[in-house]
Amino acid sequence: MKKRFIIPLLIFYLPCSLKAQLPGIKDSIWSASLKEQRMLQVQLPKEYQPASAEKYSVLYLLDGEWNAGLMAQVQSWSRQWEFTPPIIMVGIVNSYANNNNQRGRDLTPTAVPAVRNSGGAPALLSFIKNELIPYVDKTYPSNGSNILWGHSFGGLFVLYTLFTEPQLFDSYIAADPSVAWDNGYLLKLANEKLPTLKQVRSLFITGRTGRPYHGMGIDSLEVLLRQKAPANLQWKTVAYPNETHISQQYKSAYDGLKYSLAPLFNHERIRIDPMGGIVIKDQPFNVSCYNILPEKYMHYTTDGTEPVLSSPVLSAENELRLKGTTTLRIRSFFPNEADNRSFTAQFTSGKAASAFPKPRNLQPGAVKYACFKDSTATQPLSAGILSPEKDLNQLDESDSFYCHLSGYLETVKGGYYIFEMAGEQGTRFFIGNKLLMEIGAGSNYQSFMIPLEPGFYPIRIEYYHRKGGHNFDFGYVVPGATVDGPLPPSALYYVP
């Protein structure tokens, strides 16, 4: 009984008229497929310049009269923090007959008695494919990459499009879709078409925990995705707790946009810590990945082979336990091979470095510094004690200088320490006389892990400061900690 009324009621559960002032450009296009004028709400990126040759991906929004405003807020916040790239957003406003919203006609793929005039999705899809997308590509600075977003019946239409015209969009976002429509019509399509989806970049589906996840039919679609989705399809289903059919829209908008766009937008390099180090056999350690949603598109190996789609997924946090010296290989997988990146980290089997005897006359709270004109100079420009209030990048008045920091680090706890440094090429870190890491060409960051015992260790850092260059910074992660931080004065010492 519940399935008979839960789906049709969704039409009436949403606003049925356009009253608020919408963002962007009001546009319209006559549709021969629908035999009516269709209103559009187009939002160009704020970065757009009319004289520029820059092109952008296009996000098409069903139920555009309310989703245009919703997505404007989400994209504005996401752009502020550079989680997603600038995009064009095209809100497809529903048609109204006698002030009645015709979304039940346009967004449903088959006719059912409970919803008047239902079954018009094929006509709307024809309009989008043959009229709307060509119009947008001709009129606005589109780069030809398209995303489709829809909620409820809109989500139903998103999935219908995915299984009937998958080539139209690179990414599909379905928020709480009505998968159970017409006795599971969509599930029959999914069962047949899922294995053929070879070029779709990603699919993101949201729902609500508990009975709604089953009542909407999303759980059944998730089973089919696990069984039949091709290996290259990057897909994810999310069930939100403590949300209603309407309140989950905002989360779906942000999560869907991030899932579809953020990984590719920030794909220029693979970011992990540590980027190599010394490991103790069978003693676990953690590798953190700072790329957005790495589990969507990154895989790794520790057996010397190149990663493939069936290799383990790289997550934000990964516990590794190695048997000996190992090469960690990481690779990203995108539909466009040119977008992929690789990274290799070397972990050498060893043991904890022994602490040094505590020197006499050791003074707490700082290290010593000496600044030189360059790395070959022997006479310092300036020298002194590096107190906490001093800026590492302003230790000398020169625009450019080469600096040595030297002193002792006290480790209170034994275990794996991860040292991190940012700066110019050639920046180096030593424990004793052993060079642990150096920033190489084309980079401004390096990290290294080493097991240390409790005690005192002589440390030396050499770095360059150049006006307009990369500022120097240094920090570490102590055993058991989950975040990094600067070396505290309480752990630093120097000999006068």
VEXRO-717072 format. One line per field, with one value per residue (C-alpha): residue number from 1; residue in three letters; x, y, z. Coordinates in nm, 3 decimals. Layout:
resi NUM/...
resn ALA/...
xx X/...
yy Y/...
zz Z/...
END
This chain:
resi 1/2/3/4/5/6/7/8/9/10/11/12/13/14/15/16/17/18/19/20/21/22/23/24/25/26/27/28/29/30/31/32/33/34/35/36/37/38/39/40/41/42/43/44/45/46/47/48/49/50/51/52/53/54/55/56/57/58/59/60/61/62/63/64/65/66/67/68/69/70/71/72/73/74/75/76/77/78/79/80/81/82/83/84/85/86/87/88/89/90/91/92/93/94/95/96/97/98/99/100/101/102/103/104/105/106/107/108/109/110/111/112/113/114/115/116/117/118/119/120/121/122/123/124/125/126/127/128/129/130/131/132/133/134/135/136/137/138/139/140/141/142/143/144/145/146/147/148/149/150/151/152/153/154/155/156/157/158/159/160/161/162/163/164/165/166/167/168/169/170/171/172/173/174/175/176/177/178/179/180/181/182/183/184/185/186/187/188/189/190/191/192/193/194/195/196/197/198/199/200/201/202/203/204/205/206/207/208/209/210/211/212/213/214/215/216/217/218/219/220/221/222/223/224/225/226/227/228/229/230/231/232/233/234/235/236/237/238/239/240/241/242/243/244/245/246/247/248/249/250/251/252/253/254/255/256/257/258/259/260/261/262/263/264/265/266/267/268/269/270/271/272/273/274/275/276/277/278/279/280/281/282/283/284/285/286/287/288/289/290/291/292/293/294/295/296/297/298/299/300/301/302/303/304/305/306/307/308/309/310/311/312/313/314/315/316/317/318/319/320/321/322/323/324/325/326/327/328/329/330/331/332/333/334/335/336/337/338/339/340/341/342/343/344/345/346/347/348/349/350/351/352/353/354/355/356/357/358/359/360/361/362/363/364/365/366/367/368/369/370/371/372/373/374/375/376/377/378/379/380/381/382/383/384/385/386/387/388/389/390/391/392/393/394/395/396/397/398/399/400/401/402/403/404/405/406/407/408/409/410/411/412/413/414/415/416/417/418/419/420/421/422/423/424/425/426/427/428/429/430/431/432/433/434/435/436/437/438/439/440/441/442/443/444/445/446/447/448/449/450/451/452/453/454/455/456/457/458/459/460/461/462/463/464/465/466/467/468/469/470/471/472/473/474/475/476/477/478/479/480/481/482/483/484/485/486/487/488/489/490/491/492/493/494/495/496
resn MET/LYS/LYS/ARG/PHE/ILE/ILE/PRO/LEU/LEU/ILE/PHE/TYR/LEU/PRO/CYS/SER/LEU/LYS/ALA/GLN/LEU/PRO/GLY/ILE/LYS/ASP/SER/ILE/TRP/SER/ALA/SER/LEU/LYS/GLU/GLN/ARG/MET/LEU/GLN/VAL/GLN/LEU/PRO/LYS/GLU/TYR/GLN/PRO/ALA/SER/ALA/GLU/LYS/TYR/SER/VAL/LEU/TYR/LEU/LEU/ASP/GLY/GLU/TRP/ASN/ALA/GLY/LEU/MET/ALA/GLN/VAL/GLN/SER/TRP/SER/ARG/GLN/TRP/GLU/PHE/THR/PRO/PRO/ILE/ILE/MET/VAL/GLY/ILE/VAL/ASN/SER/TYR/ALA/ASN/ASN/ASN/ASN/GLN/ARG/GLY/ARG/ASP/LEU/THR/PRO/THR/ALA/VAL/PRO/ALA/VAL/ARG/ASN/SER/GLY/GLY/ALA/PRO/ALA/LEU/LEU/SER/PHE/ILE/LYS/ASN/GLU/LEU/ILE/PRO/TYR/VAL/ASP/LYS/THR/TYR/PRO/SER/ASN/GLY/SER/ASN/ILE/LEU/TRP/GLY/HIS/SER/PHE/GLY/GLY/LEU/PHE/VAL/LEU/TYR/THR/LEU/PHE/THR/GLU/PRO/GLN/LEU/PHE/ASP/SER/TYR/ILE/ALA/ALA/ASP/PRO/SER/VAL/ALA/TRP/ASP/ASN/GLY/TYR/LEU/LEU/LYS/LEU/ALA/ASN/GLU/LYS/LEU/PRO/THR/LEU/LYS/GLN/VAL/ARG/SER/LEU/PHE/ILE/THR/GLY/ARG/THR/GLY/ARG/PRO/TYR/HIS/GLY/MET/GLY/ILE/ASP/SER/LEU/GLU/VAL/LEU/LEU/ARG/GLN/LYS/ALA/PRO/ALA/ASN/LEU/GLN/TRP/LYS/THR/VAL/ALA/TYR/PRO/ASN/GLU/THR/HIS/ILE/SER/GLN/GLN/TYR/LYS/SER/ALA/TYR/ASP/GLY/LEU/LYS/TYR/SER/LEU/ALA/PRO/LEU/PHE/ASN/HIS/GLU/ARG/ILE/ARG/ILE/ASP/PRO/MET/GLY/GLY/ILE/VAL/ILE/LYS/ASP/GLN/PRO/PHE/ASN/VAL/SER/CYS/TYR/ASN/ILE/LEU/PRO/GLU/LYS/TYR/MET/HIS/TYR/THR/THR/ASP/GLY/THR/GLU/PRO/VAL/LEU/SER/SER/PRO/VAL/LEU/SER/ALA/GLU/ASN/GLU/LEU/ARG/LEU/LYS/GLY/THR/THR/THR/LEU/ARG/ILE/ARG/SER/PHE/PHE/PRO/ASN/GLU/ALA/ASP/ASN/ARG/SER/PHE/THR/ALA/GLN/PHE/THR/SER/GLY/LYS/ALA/ALA/SER/ALA/PHE/PRO/LYS/PRO/ARG/ASN/LEU/GLN/PRO/GLY/ALA/VAL/LYS/TYR/ALA/CYS/PHE/LYS/ASP/SER/THR/ALA/THR/GLN/PRO/LEU/SER/ALA/GLY/ILE/LEU/SER/PRO/GLU/LYS/ASP/LEU/ASN/GLN/LEU/ASP/GLU/SER/ASP/SER/PHE/TYR/CYS/HIS/LEU/SER/GLY/TYR/LEU/GLU/THR/VAL/LYS/GLY/GLY/TYR/TYR/ILE/PHE/GLU/MET/ALA/GLY/GLU/GLN/GLY/THR/ARG/PHE/PHE/ILE/GLY/ASN/LYS/LEU/LEU/MET/GLU/ILE/GLY/ALA/GLY/SER/ASN/TYR/GLN/SER/PHE/MET/ILE/PRO/LEU/GLU/PRO/GLY/PHE/TYR/PRO/ILE/ARG/ILE/GLU/TYR/TYR/HIS/ARG/LYS/GLY/GLY/HIS/ASN/PHE/ASP/PHE/GLY/TYR/VAL/VAL/PRO/GLY/ALA/THR/VAL/ASP/GLY/PRO/LEU/PRO/PRO/SER/ALA/LEU/TYR/TYR/VAL/PRO
xx 0.000/0.280/0.440/0.114/0.110/0.466/0.579/0.283/0.265/0.612/0.474/0.260/0.526/0.725/0.659/0.429/0.490/0.782/0.767/1.120/1.367/1.610/1.983/2.138/2.005/1.644/1.641/1.399/1.384/1.098/1.079/0.952/0.963/0.736/0.552/0.596/0.830/1.064/1.210/1.574/1.767/2.134/2.417/2.761/3.072/3.168/3.513/3.363/3.481/3.293/3.615/3.776/3.812/3.767/3.512/3.327/3.144/2.765/2.548/2.187/1.935/1.588/1.314/1.517/1.278/1.396/1.717/1.883/1.884/1.988/2.283/2.390/2.444/2.624/2.854/2.934/3.058/3.238/3.416/3.519/3.727/3.823/3.662/3.504/3.589/3.385/3.088/2.784/2.450/2.135/1.811/1.539/1.223/0.912/0.617/0.295/-0.057/-0.323/-0.067/-0.023/0.331/0.382/0.684/0.475/0.428/0.785/1.000/0.830/0.931/0.605/0.235/0.067/-0.298/-0.212/-0.024/-0.211/-0.041/0.262/0.507/0.651/1.017/1.102/0.980/1.170/1.483/1.447/1.421/1.736/1.934/1.833/1.743/1.863/2.223/2.296/2.144/2.353/2.671/2.608/2.500/2.719/3.090/3.039/3.330/3.102/3.126/2.782/2.638/2.273/2.121/1.770/1.573/1.277/1.103/1.401/1.626/1.410/1.462/1.839/1.858/1.625/1.861/2.163/2.019/1.880/2.115/2.429/2.654/2.473/2.634/2.971/2.826/2.483/2.353/2.021/1.892/1.641/1.522/1.187/1.347/1.038/0.828/0.586/0.669/1.042/1.050/1.386/1.533/1.453/1.638/1.932/1.958/1.986/2.193/2.437/2.707/2.713/2.797/3.156/3.207/3.017/3.256/3.055/2.718/2.612/2.285/2.147/1.859/1.747/1.825/1.565/1.238/1.263/1.579/1.379/1.051/1.214/1.378/1.733/1.850/1.754/1.941/2.246/2.244/2.239/2.524/2.738/2.658/2.664/2.832/3.143/3.475/3.540/3.211/3.287/2.966/2.851/2.525/2.470/2.186/2.144/2.014/1.765/1.657/1.328/1.272/1.309/1.577/1.825/1.837/2.103/2.337/2.277/2.358/2.693/2.798/2.695/2.875/3.189/3.183/3.141/3.383/3.628/3.859/3.924/3.955/4.232/4.408/4.737/4.931/4.878/4.922/5.019/5.206/5.454/5.609/5.855/6.051/6.191/5.954/5.983/5.876/5.512/5.472/5.170/5.178/4.934/4.949/4.721/4.592/4.487/4.326/3.951/3.763/4.064/3.856/3.662/3.952/4.282/4.426/4.759/4.992/5.276/5.394/5.591/5.318/5.143/4.799/4.489/4.119/4.107/4.396/4.317/4.141/4.339/4.135/4.194/4.355/4.530/4.693/4.984/5.182/5.487/5.708/6.020/6.150/5.855/5.765/5.419/5.269/4.959/4.764/4.451/4.193/3.983/3.796/4.041/4.386/4.554/4.401/4.566/4.860/5.102/5.310/5.580/5.696/5.987/5.972/6.294/6.289/6.493/6.476/6.420/6.701/6.887/6.879/7.201/7.355/7.221/7.487/7.622/7.510/7.198/6.965/6.587/6.330/6.506/6.759/7.040/7.033/7.285/7.193/7.431/7.430/7.415/7.503/7.872/7.930/8.121/8.067/7.712/7.501/7.335/7.314/7.150/6.900/6.569/6.315/5.946/5.842/6.085/5.965/6.167/6.134/6.255/6.566/6.773/6.688/6.817/6.564/6.736/6.941/7.045/6.981/7.104/6.900/7.072/6.996/6.844/6.496/6.371/6.132/5.927/5.746/5.890/5.737/5.690/5.757/5.657/5.857/5.715/5.869/5.767/5.998/6.231/6.410/6.717/6.565/6.708/6.656/6.917/6.912/7.274/7.473/7.208/7.009/6.647/6.476/6.526/6.281/6.350/6.298/5.941/5.818/5.780/5.702/5.846/5.772/5.949/5.871/6.125/6.089/6.261/6.327/6.266/6.565/6.765/6.851/7.073/6.884/6.987/6.770/6.903/6.667/6.655/6.455/6.388/6.162/5.853/5.941/5.793/5.803/5.978/5.776/5.846/5.636/5.587/5.337/5.423/5.332/4.962/4.867/4.625/4.728/5.057/5.198/5.515/5.807/5.719/5.983/5.949/6.097/6.388/6.734/7.065/7.420/7.551
yy 0.000/0.242/0.213/0.314/0.661/0.747/0.820/1.014/1.242/1.371/1.597/1.786/1.795/2.058/2.425/2.461/2.819/3.054/3.354/3.432/3.638/3.389/3.446/3.477/3.533/3.469/3.294/3.079/2.845/2.719/2.340/2.156/1.834/1.974/2.227/2.501/2.778/2.659/2.902/2.879/3.029/3.059/3.145/3.223/3.197/3.524/3.472/3.487/3.770/3.823/3.871/3.560/3.229/3.036/2.754/2.585/2.267/2.299/2.183/2.127/2.157/2.004/2.191/2.502/2.746/2.642/2.448/2.745/2.937/2.634/2.552/2.918/2.915/2.582/2.668/3.011/2.856/2.575/2.819/3.035/2.745/2.617/2.277/2.299/2.482/2.765/2.622/2.734/2.643/2.606/2.575/2.406/2.571/2.357/2.426/2.547/2.493/2.699/2.751/2.374/2.242/1.994/1.819/1.503/1.496/1.576/1.389/1.048/0.787/0.590/0.663/0.552/0.618/0.783/1.074/1.275/1.310/1.114/0.949/1.258/1.197/1.076/1.409/1.614/1.410/1.473/1.846/1.839/1.630/1.785/2.143/2.259/2.132/2.251/2.590/2.626/2.515/2.777/3.063/3.029/2.944/2.569/2.327/2.034/1.860/1.831/1.730/1.652/1.712/1.629/1.562/1.325/1.293/1.493/1.219/0.964/1.154/1.173/0.794/0.745/0.963/0.770/0.438/0.561/0.840/0.798/0.986/1.316/1.380/1.303/1.299/1.221/1.334/1.189/1.321/1.091/0.958/0.782/0.455/0.251/0.434/0.213/-0.114/-0.073/0.026/0.196/-0.115/-0.315/-0.053/-0.058/-0.436/-0.422/-0.106/-0.086/-0.308/-0.085/0.244/0.275/0.651/0.799/0.974/0.942/0.869/1.002/0.895/1.008/0.891/0.874/0.605/0.354/0.282/0.570/0.415/0.099/0.271/0.484/0.172/0.304/-0.004/-0.225/-0.001/-0.011/-0.392/-0.378/-0.126/-0.359/-0.650/-0.495/-0.154/-0.157/-0.119/0.224/0.374/0.585/0.568/0.625/0.600/0.796/0.757/1.064/1.014/1.253/1.419/1.459/1.427/1.806/1.882/1.640/1.846/2.086/1.807/1.632/1.948/2.003/1.638/1.567/1.868/1.787/1.421/1.505/1.796/1.830/1.532/1.633/2.001/1.933/1.650/1.822/1.607/1.328/1.453/1.206/1.204/1.057/1.068/0.796/0.686/0.411/0.142/-0.140/-0.480/-0.561/-0.242/-0.058/0.306/0.543/0.708/1.012/1.137/1.501/1.491/1.537/1.205/0.988/0.673/0.770/0.747/0.641/0.290/0.167/-0.134/-0.240/-0.544/-0.363/-0.380/-0.085/-0.011/-0.113/-0.063/-0.384/-0.273/-0.154/0.181/0.470/0.641/0.958/0.741/0.411/0.175/-0.013/-0.302/-0.390/-0.700/-0.516/-0.251/-0.156/0.076/0.228/0.305/0.523/0.602/0.798/0.668/0.909/0.844/1.076/0.917/1.259/1.352/1.065/1.105/0.864/0.883/0.656/0.650/0.443/0.286/0.123/-0.150/-0.061/-0.005/0.289/0.541/0.544/0.860/1.058/1.128/1.450/1.721/1.924/2.286/2.222/2.525/2.478/2.655/2.738/2.648/2.853/3.011/3.154/3.329/3.343/3.515/3.173/2.809/2.862/3.156/3.100/3.439/3.474/3.781/3.738/3.478/3.425/3.228/3.148/3.250/3.158/3.510/3.528/3.470/3.201/3.397/3.727/3.622/3.854/4.183/4.058/3.978/3.641/3.436/3.080/2.973/2.702/2.602/2.375/2.236/1.935/1.781/1.592/1.304/1.206/0.914/0.636/0.549/0.682/1.055/1.226/1.540/1.788/2.090/2.343/2.580/2.627/2.354/2.236/2.271/1.986/1.821/1.619/1.412/1.388/1.378/1.177/1.359/1.250/1.456/1.727/1.927/1.841/2.015/2.107/2.076/2.295/2.026/1.706/1.472/1.175/0.919/0.768/0.564/0.733/0.633/0.868/1.098/1.372/1.404/1.667/1.826/2.060/2.234/2.420/2.632/2.916/3.235/3.424/3.726/3.619/3.251/2.977/3.055/2.804/2.611/2.304/2.074/1.719/1.456/1.275/0.909/0.868/1.214/1.266/1.621/1.793/2.097/2.305/2.184/2.331/2.532/2.286/2.013/2.222/2.283/2.443/2.449/2.804
zz 0.000/0.085/-0.258/-0.424/-0.274/-0.175/-0.532/-0.679/-0.377/-0.455/-0.725/-0.481/-0.212/-0.400/-0.484/-0.781/-0.893/-0.956/-0.725/-0.603/-0.803/-0.955/-1.012/-1.356/-1.705/-1.802/-2.138/-2.331/-2.630/-2.842/-2.834/-3.137/-2.935/-2.662/-2.879/-2.621/-2.514/-2.237/-1.988/-1.881/-1.593/-1.699/-1.461/-1.601/-1.380/-1.215/-1.371/-1.721/-1.947/-2.276/-2.472/-2.326/-2.510/-2.183/-2.197/-1.908/-1.821/-1.804/-1.514/-1.625/-1.342/-1.361/-1.172/-1.250/-1.083/-0.737/-0.802/-0.977/-0.649/-0.446/-0.670/-0.689/-0.313/-0.316/-0.606/-0.463/-0.137/-0.317/-0.549/-0.253/-0.120/-0.467/-0.425/-0.769/-1.094/-1.247/-1.440/-1.634/-1.473/-1.680/-1.487/-1.695/-1.564/-1.559/-1.785/-1.617/-1.755/-1.576/-1.298/-1.259/-1.263/-1.550/-1.396/-1.344/-1.721/-1.824/-1.572/-1.572/-1.831/-1.844/-1.799/-1.476/-1.384/-1.052/-1.217/-1.477/-1.818/-1.696/-1.936/-2.106/-2.027/-2.380/-2.521/-2.263/-2.328/-2.701/-2.626/-2.412/-2.661/-2.990/-2.897/-2.556/-2.548/-2.906/-2.816/-2.501/-2.682/-2.951/-2.722/-2.415/-2.358/-2.315/-2.346/-2.434/-2.094/-1.932/-1.594/-1.516/-1.170/-1.053/-0.736/-0.678/-1.015/-1.144/-1.007/-1.184/-1.508/-1.446/-1.421/-1.717/-1.923/-1.797/-1.917/-2.249/-2.368/-2.152/-2.395/-2.334/-1.996/-1.838/-1.487/-1.341/-1.000/-0.877/-0.542/-0.370/-0.708/-0.750/-0.863/-0.770/-1.031/-1.226/-1.052/-1.094/-1.462/-1.405/-1.243/-1.555/-1.762/-1.522/-1.535/-1.914/-1.965/-1.673/-1.830/-2.140/-1.963/-2.083/-2.119/-1.821/-1.583/-1.261/-1.104/-0.764/-0.600/-0.265/-0.047/0.315/0.568/0.679/0.504/0.253/0.104/0.033/-0.048/-0.318/-0.463/-0.422/-0.233/-0.527/-0.770/-0.544/-0.560/-0.940/-0.943/-0.732/-0.961/-1.307/-1.314/-1.537/-1.356/-1.507/-1.379/-1.073/-0.872/-0.517/-0.321/0.001/0.253/0.476/0.830/0.994/0.668/0.485/0.113/0.085/0.345/0.188/-0.131/-0.004/0.103/-0.227/-0.421/-0.250/-0.224/-0.582/-0.723/-0.523/-0.623/-0.991/-1.026/-0.737/-0.805/-1.165/-1.074/-0.819/-1.001/-1.092/-0.847/-0.597/-0.240/0.033/0.365/0.424/0.078/0.177/0.479/0.698/0.826/1.077/0.941/1.027/1.234/1.086/0.984/0.822/0.480/0.446/0.110/0.080/-0.263/-0.255/-0.265/-0.352/-0.305/-0.617/-0.859/-0.696/-0.657/-0.520/-0.501/-0.272/-0.469/-0.738/-1.004/-1.165/-1.013/-1.209/-1.142/-0.939/-0.713/-0.359/-0.334/-0.186/0.085/0.285/0.557/0.477/0.725/0.572/0.720/0.512/0.516/0.406/0.165/-0.055/-0.339/-0.294/-0.635/-0.670/-0.987/-1.066/-1.312/-1.517/-1.844/-2.021/-1.998/-2.020/-1.683/-1.495/-1.259/-1.091/-0.775/-0.629/-0.267/-0.141/0.206/0.328/0.590/0.898/1.271/1.506/1.504/1.836/2.041/2.099/2.439/2.590/2.534/2.823/2.862/2.655/2.655/2.604/2.389/2.061/1.792/1.638/1.292/1.047/0.720/0.423/0.085/-0.084/-0.021/-0.103/0.136/0.460/0.627/0.764/0.691/1.029/1.304/1.639/1.844/1.674/1.937/1.879/1.778/1.484/1.127/0.946/0.622/0.772/0.961/0.742/0.571/0.235/-0.038/-0.080/0.163/0.245/0.603/0.843/1.147/1.396/1.738/1.911/1.900/2.205/2.141/2.444/2.281/2.066/1.731/1.378/1.328/1.002/0.919/0.664/0.497/0.234/0.050/-0.242/-0.435/-0.244/0.104/0.315/0.655/0.849/1.166/1.278/0.954/0.770/0.500/0.543/0.275/0.015/-0.195/-0.557/-0.890/-0.977/-0.618/-0.310/-0.053/0.092/0.382/0.535/0.807/1.047/1.367/1.662/2.020/2.313/2.363/2.193/1.822/1.655/1.366/1.085/0.826/0.522/0.319/0.068/0.099/-0.222/-0.254/-0.443/-0.399/-0.182/0.187/0.411/0.668/0.878/1.094/1.212/1.321/1.646/1.711/1.782/1.652/1.365/1.268/1.208/1.384/1.420/1.628/1.971/2.160/2.448/2.223/2.089/2.236/2.142/2.269/2.322
END
